[in-house]
Amino acid sequence: MNEKYIEIAVQEAFQAKKEGEIPVGAVIVQNGEIIAQAHNMKEQTKCTIKHAEIICIEQANKKLKDWRLNNCEMYVTMEPCIMCCGALIQARIKKVYYLLENKKFGGLGNISLILDNEKNNHVVEYEKINVENLENVMKNELKEFFLNKR
């Protein structure tokens, strides 16, 4: 795990918030190089699937000219949802590092059978990372975002 990548994902989340999106950011790394970075864009695009993880996967696919992201790792500010977990399996992402748990909609820790299922043709490794200062910043950003929405 490299802390600088989650810091970049946090910057993407800040950008999302500025744009009126739920503050979630993601980065995909291959061999120590960032090949994609994105943030949520559901509101701007009016498209349900424009989560940071999905957009990041699309960018990485284009950059590598391949749908398989076998040797890639994703760093994301919040635990991916069920939809994004499915995309992670399909993309063959090697490992996902996430900062915050998503107790309502998370697809890793809460319903980990999606990624851990040995019946899948690909198993994605995942790890909740503990970078306390960034975790607190992101918790506060999300709280503030949703308080302002209500």
Phi, psi and chi 1 to 4 in degrees:
 res  aa     phi    psi   chi1   chi2   chi3   chi4
   1 MET       -  135.8 -167.3  -77.8  -65.0      -
   2 ASN  -120.9  117.2 -168.8  -39.9      -      -
   3 GLU   -60.9  -29.7 -165.6  172.6  -44.6      -
   4 LYS   -63.4  -29.2   75.7  177.3 -179.8 -178.4
   5 TYR   -72.9  -38.4  -58.9  129.7      -      -
   6 ILE   -70.5  -30.3 -162.6   65.3      -      -
   7 GLU   -63.6  -38.3  -71.3  171.5   -1.8      -
   8 ILE   -68.3  -38.9  -66.4  167.3      -      -
   9 ALA   -61.6  -39.0      -      -      -      -
  10 VAL   -62.7  -41.5  167.1      -      -      -
  11 GLN   -61.6  -38.5  -68.2  -55.3  -46.8      -
  12 GLU   -62.4  -40.0  -75.6  -71.6  -23.5      -
  13 ALA   -63.4  -40.2      -      -      -      -
  14 PHE   -60.1  -41.7  -71.1  155.1      -      -
  15 GLN   -63.1  -40.9 -175.0   61.2   38.6      -
  16 ALA   -58.3  -46.0      -      -      -      -
  17 LYS   -61.5  -42.1 -174.4  178.3  172.5 -168.3
  18 LYS   -59.1  -31.6  -75.4 -178.5 -168.5  173.2
  19 GLU   -91.7    8.1  -64.1  172.6    9.6      -
  20 GLY    80.5   18.3      -      -      -      -
  21 GLU  -102.1  158.1  -58.1  -78.1   -7.5      -
  22 ILE   -59.7  127.8  -64.3  173.8      -      -
  23 PRO   -73.5   86.7   22.6  -27.8      -      -
  24 VAL  -132.0  133.8  175.4      -      -      -
  25 GLY  -130.8  155.5      -      -      -      -
  26 ALA  -144.0  152.7      -      -      -      -
  27 VAL  -138.3  139.2  171.4      -      -      -
  28 ILE  -114.3  132.4  -65.7 -179.6      -      -
  29 VAL  -122.1  137.7  176.8      -      -      -
  30 GLN  -131.8  123.1 -177.0 -174.5   51.4      -
  31 ASN    51.2   43.2  -59.1  -38.2      -      -
  32 GLY    78.0    7.3      -      -      -      -
  33 GLU  -117.8  133.2  176.6 -169.8  -11.0      -
  34 ILE   -73.4  122.3  -65.5  173.4      -      -
  35 ILE  -109.3  -10.9   60.7  168.1      -      -
  36 ALA  -161.3  146.7      -      -      -      -
  37 GLN  -151.6  142.4   60.4 -170.9   76.1      -
  38 ALA  -159.4  170.8      -      -      -      -
  39 HIS  -138.7  168.0   55.2  -87.6      -      -
  40 ASN   -57.1  143.2  -81.3    3.0      -      -
  41 MET  -143.3   28.4  -64.9 -175.0   71.8      -
  42 LYS   -61.9  -44.6  -80.4  173.3   49.8  171.3
  43 GLU   -67.4  -45.2  -64.2  -63.2  -29.6      -
  44 GLN   -65.4  -41.9  -66.5  172.8   68.2      -
  45 THR   -90.0  -13.5   61.7      -      -      -
  46 LYS    55.5   39.3  -54.0  -63.2 -176.5 -133.6
  47 CYS  -129.0  121.0 -178.3      -      -      -
  48 THR   -53.7  -37.0  -53.3      -      -      -
  49 ILE   -89.9    5.0   64.8  169.6      -      -
  50 LYS   -83.1   58.9  -68.8  -58.7 -177.7  178.5
  51 HIS   -81.6  157.4  -70.4 -158.2      -      -
  52 ALA   -54.3  -42.8      -      -      -      -
  53 GLU   -63.7  -43.8  -60.3   93.0  -30.6      -
  54 ILE   -65.3  -45.9  -58.6  -72.2      -      -
  55 ILE   -61.7  -41.9  -63.2  167.4      -      -
  56 CYS   -61.2  -44.6 -131.1      -      -      -
  57 ILE   -61.1  -43.9  -71.7  169.5      -      -
  58 GLU   -58.9  -44.7  -71.2  175.4  -34.8      -
  59 GLN   -62.5  -44.3  -70.8  175.6    3.3      -
  60 ALA   -64.3  -40.9      -      -      -      -
  61 ASN   -57.8  -45.0  -68.3  149.2      -      -
  62 LYS   -65.3  -44.5  -74.3  178.6 -174.1  172.3
  63 LYS   -63.2  -44.5  176.9  154.7 -176.3  145.8
  64 LEU   -86.2   -8.9  -61.6  177.7      -      -
  65 LYS    54.3   44.9  -63.9 -178.9  174.9   89.6
  66 ASP  -158.3  145.4 -164.1  -10.9      -      -
  67 TRP   -83.7  -16.1   63.4  -91.7      -      -
  68 ARG   -88.8  127.4  -68.4  175.9 -170.1   88.6
  69 LEU  -116.8   46.9  -56.9  176.1      -      -
  70 ASN   -50.8  -45.1  -68.3  -40.7      -      -
  71 ASN  -101.0   26.8  -63.8  -47.6      -      -
  72 CYS  -108.3  149.8  -63.9      -      -      -
  73 GLU  -120.5  145.8  -63.1  176.3  -30.5      -
  74 MET  -113.0  138.1  178.9  178.5  -78.5      -
  75 TYR  -114.4  125.4  -69.5   77.7      -      -
  76 VAL  -138.3  146.0   62.2      -      -      -
  77 THR   -74.7  -23.0   57.3      -      -      -
  78 MET  -136.1  145.6 -172.6 -174.5  -56.9      -
  79 GLU   -49.9  126.9  176.9 -176.4   -5.7      -
  80 PRO   -62.5  148.0  -24.1   35.0      -      -
  81 CYS   -76.3  177.5   71.0      -      -      -
  82 ILE   -59.6  -44.1  -62.4  166.3      -      -
  83 MET   -59.8  -46.4  174.1 -175.5   70.0      -
  84 CYS   -67.4  -33.7  -68.9      -      -      -
  85 CYS   -61.8  -41.0  -74.3      -      -      -
  86 GLY   -60.9  -41.8      -      -      -      -
  87 ALA   -66.1  -36.1      -      -      -      -
  88 LEU   -63.2  -41.0  -67.0  165.1      -      -
  89 ILE   -64.4  -49.6  -67.0  166.5      -      -
  90 GLN   -60.6  -35.9  -69.3  -63.3  -45.4      -
  91 ALA   -79.3  -10.8      -      -      -      -
  92 ARG    66.2   32.2  -48.9  -63.6 -163.6  -95.5
  93 ILE   -58.4  136.5  -68.3  -78.0      -      -
  94 LYS   -71.9  -50.2  180.0  179.9  177.5 -178.4
  95 LYS  -151.6  146.6 -172.7  166.9 -175.4  173.0
  96 VAL  -118.6  129.9  176.5      -      -      -
  97 TYR  -109.7  127.8  -63.9   94.9      -      -
  98 TYR  -129.2  150.4   66.0  100.1      -      -
  99 LEU   -90.7  -49.4 -169.1   58.7      -      -
 100 LEU  -114.5  142.5  -62.0  176.7      -      -
 101 GLU   -74.8  148.7  -69.8  178.8  -24.7      -
 102 ASN  -115.6   88.8 -176.8  -11.3      -      -
 103 LYS   -64.6  -27.8  -65.4 -171.1 -172.5  -66.0
 104 LYS   -84.6  -45.0  -73.4 -173.8  179.4 -179.8
 105 PHE  -125.3    5.6  -61.2  107.7      -      -
 106 GLY   -65.3  142.9      -      -      -      -
 107 GLY  -107.8    0.8      -      -      -      -
 108 LEU   -97.0  -75.9  -61.8  175.8      -      -
 109 GLY   -71.0  -37.2      -      -      -      -
 110 ASN   -77.5  -38.4  -66.0  -36.3      -      -
 111 ILE  -134.6   60.4   38.9  179.8      -      -
 112 SER   -65.1   -8.6   61.5      -      -      -
 113 LEU   -58.4  -25.4  -69.0  176.5      -      -
 114 ILE   -60.6  -48.4  -68.4  173.3      -      -
 115 LEU   -91.2  -28.4  -67.5 -174.7      -      -
 116 ASP   -85.8   -8.2  -71.9  -19.6      -      -
 117 ASN   -64.1  116.2 -168.2  -24.8      -      -
 118 GLU   -67.9  -10.9  -68.6  179.9   12.0      -
 119 LYS   -77.3  -17.0  -67.3  179.0 -176.3  176.1
 120 ASN   -66.0  152.0  -71.2  -24.8      -      -
 121 ASN   -76.8   -9.9   58.3  -19.3      -      -
 122 HIS  -149.2  134.4  176.5   75.5      -      -
 123 VAL  -108.8  124.8  176.0      -      -      -
 124 VAL   -93.1  126.2  177.7      -      -      -
 125 GLU   -77.1  152.9  -62.6  173.4   41.1      -
 126 TYR  -150.3  155.8   59.1   92.4      -      -
 127 GLU  -152.1  128.4  179.9 -179.4  -26.1      -
 128 LYS   -78.8  126.5 -176.5 -171.4  179.5  -47.7
 129 ILE  -100.4  150.2   56.1  177.1      -      -
 130 ASN  -116.2   98.0  -63.9  -50.8      -      -
 131 VAL  -122.8   88.2 -176.8      -      -      -
 132 GLU   -52.4  -45.6 -167.8  170.8  -39.7      -
 133 ASN   -63.9  -39.9   60.9  -34.4      -      -
 134 LEU   -71.7  -35.9  -69.6  179.0      -      -
 135 GLU   -61.6  -45.2 -163.1  168.5  -25.2      -
 136 ASN   -64.8  -41.2  -69.4  -26.2      -      -
 137 VAL   -59.9  -47.7  165.3      -      -      -
 138 MET   -68.3  -37.7  -74.8  -48.4  -53.5      -
 139 LYS   -59.0  -44.8  -79.2 -179.3 -174.5  175.4
 140 ASN   -65.7  -40.3  -69.5  -26.6      -      -
 141 GLU   -61.1  -44.7  -71.7  -66.5  -46.8      -
 142 LEU   -66.4  -43.4  -76.3  162.0      -      -
 143 LYS   -59.1  -48.4  -78.6 -179.3 -169.1  175.2
 144 GLU   -62.1  -42.7 -177.8 -178.6  -47.3      -
 145 PHE   -57.8  -50.3  177.3   83.1      -      -
 146 PHE   -73.7  -30.8  -74.9  112.0      -      -
 147 LEU   -63.1  -40.8  -77.4  174.2      -      -
 148 ASN   -70.8  -24.9  -70.5  -26.6      -      -
 149 LYS   -76.7  -25.5  -75.0  -72.3 -176.5 -173.7
 150 ARG   -91.3      -  -65.4 -179.4 -177.9  133.4
